[in-house]
Amino acid sequence: MIHRLHFQIDERSGVPVYRQMMDQVKYYVAGGTLRQGDQLPSIRELASALTVNPTTVVKAYTELERDGVIEMRHGKGAFVSGRAKAITREEQEVALRRSAKQLAVEATQLQVTPPRVITVVREELNAVNPSPSADETPVKFTVVPGR
């Protein structure tokens, strides 16, 4: 099965890009998509896929290493650390509800009907997590930039 890492970078959010990248890696680790020993995309690969400066990726990886989420292996790359922790179901629920509340507020402000919001969320979930095809073979994680 091919694992895809979807990164959503919003340059208008006010949150620095390196911080957005860090948070998303932490979510992948916390949710179990990335596990101890998994290799992250190379600095060059991630910078290219997200069209960001490689220095931005270096900063994110350096901070993630400082936080104990990843470890850098000279000449080999970045790997999920054994110290990285998964989150509880309750913490997952809090994070999900925080995002859902933000979507609900924005949809209300835009006067979008609840059925339309649900349709859009389903479409986006399917776009981010398509059903794997039978012919997929194990590979490293690939990076898919957000829309």
GISULTA-V746447 format. One record per pair of residues at least 24 apart in sequence whose ideal C-beta (glycine too) atoms are under 10 Angstrom apart, sorted by the first residue. I is the first residue (numbers start at 1). J is the second residue. Records with the same first field share a line. If there is no record, write none. Layout:
I->J / J
//
This chain:
1->132 / 133 / 136 / 137 / 138 / 139
2->132 / 133 / 136 / 137 / 138 / 139 / 140 / 141 / 142
3->28 / 33 / 34 / 38 / 132 / 136 / 138 / 139 / 140 / 141 / 142
4->33 / 128 / 129 / 130 / 132 / 141 / 142 / 143 / 144
5->33 / 34 / 40 / 41 / 46 / 49 / 141 / 142 / 143 / 144 / 145
6->33 / 127 / 128 / 129 / 142 / 143 / 144 / 145 / 146 / 147
7->41 / 46 / 49 / 50 / 52 / 143 / 144 / 145 / 146
8->50 / 128 / 144 / 145 / 146 / 147
9->50 / 51 / 52 / 56 / 145 / 146
10->146
11->52
16->56 / 59 / 60
17->50 / 52 / 53 / 56 / 57 / 59 / 60
18->52 / 53 / 55 / 56 / 57 / 58 / 59 / 60 / 61 / 62 / 63 / 64
19->56 / 59 / 60 / 63
20->50 / 52 / 56 / 60 / 146
21->46 / 50 / 52 / 56 / 57 / 59 / 60 / 61 / 63 / 64
22->59 / 60 / 61 / 62 / 63 / 64 / 67 / 69 / 70
23->60 / 95
24->60 / 146
25->60 / 61 / 63 / 64 / 67 / 69 / 70 / 78 / 80 / 84
26->64 / 67 / 69 / 70 / 84 / 85 / 87
27->87 / 92 / 95
28->69 / 80 / 84 / 141
29->64 / 69 / 70 / 80 / 81 / 84 / 85 / 86 / 87
30->69 / 84 / 85 / 86 / 87 / 88 / 91 / 92 / 95
31->86 / 87 / 92 / 95
32->86 / 87 / 92
33->80 / 141
34->69 / 70 / 79 / 80 / 84 / 141
35->80 / 82 / 84 / 86
36->71 / 79 / 80 / 81 / 82 / 83 / 84
37->71 / 79 / 80 / 81 / 82
38->70 / 78 / 79 / 80 / 84 / 140 / 141
39->70 / 73 / 76 / 77 / 78 / 79 / 80 / 140 / 141
40->64 / 69 / 70 / 72 / 77 / 78 / 79 / 80 / 140 / 141 / 143
41->77 / 78 / 140 / 141 / 142 / 143
42->76 / 77 / 78 / 140 / 143
43->72 / 77 / 78
45->77 / 140 / 141 / 142 / 143
46->78 / 143 / 145
47->143
48->143 / 145
49->142 / 143 / 144 / 145
50->143 / 144 / 145 / 146
51->145
52->145
77->140
//
